[in-house]
């Protein structure tokens, strides 16, 4: 073994290597560096890919866009949630898909005149034309209808704090003489008919304006001389 030093300061065995092997390795790296393996005109040496033969140009064409999932990204086999009633309606509709169950009334309706004790139809309306519930209508039924903020009232207006909780006013329809009446209840505030105080119950006519608290109500009758539900029994 004979260790010598090359001109660049590398030590090597001159008996095994005629020239400095480290200098030869550096020269090879400088000629085709791994970090700069793309040469002119986009040519890459095939030895970097473990290939033989001619070199190939780099293909910079982007990959084609993948097709959109026909399911729109949803899990296959997904079904929307439907109620048991809807499923039953579908199975019993003889192929009429999308049929919904029949809507049931919230309140029962009398089936015949023999059940007239449960028949309490509307006889008129109060429509708010000024106040917190402007545009809202309230149904009037036969006999006494009490007005107040409480949900127990026949006509409940909880939005107006100037109305007493209970019995702030009363509006009534007498189906015997087919006449409507309006007056104060047990509340403290004065009620008015067409801007004038109503200190006792008085007869009212169509389109009179009734004031309860700060709410003004337009009176719109259904029953009267021209129509009454008693005629239809």
HUWO-V572454 format. One record per backbone hydrogen bond with DSSP energy under -0.5 kcal/mol. CO is the residue of the C=O (numbers start at 1). NH is the residue of the N-H. Records with the same first field share a line. If there is no record, write none. Layout:
BEGIN
CO=NH + NH
END
This chain:
BEGIN
2=14
4=12
6=9
10=6
12=4 + 14
13=16 + 17
20=24
21=25
22=26
23=27
24=28
25=29
26=30
27=31
28=32
33=36
34=37
37=39 + 45
39=42
40=43
42=58
43=39
44=56
45=48
46=49 + 51
47=50
56=44
58=60
69=72
71=74
75=78
83=87
84=88
85=89
86=90
87=91
88=92
90=93 + 95
93=96
95=97
96=99
112=115
113=116
115=118
116=119
118=120
121=142
123=222 + 223
124=140
125=220
126=128 + 138
127=218
128=135
130=216
131=134
133=136
136=128
138=126
140=123 + 124
143=173
145=171
146=154 + 155
147=168 + 169
148=157
150=153
154=156
155=148 + 157
157=160
159=161
160=163
164=149
165=150
167=186 + 187
168=185
169=147
170=183
171=145
172=181
173=143 + 175
174=178 + 179
179=174
180=204
181=172
182=202
183=170
191=198
192=211
193=196
196=193
197=199
202=182
204=180
205=208
208=210 + 219
209=194
210=212 + 217
211=192
212=215
215=212 + 217
216=129 + 130
217=210
218=127 + 220
219=207
220=125
227=224
228=231
229=232
230=233
END
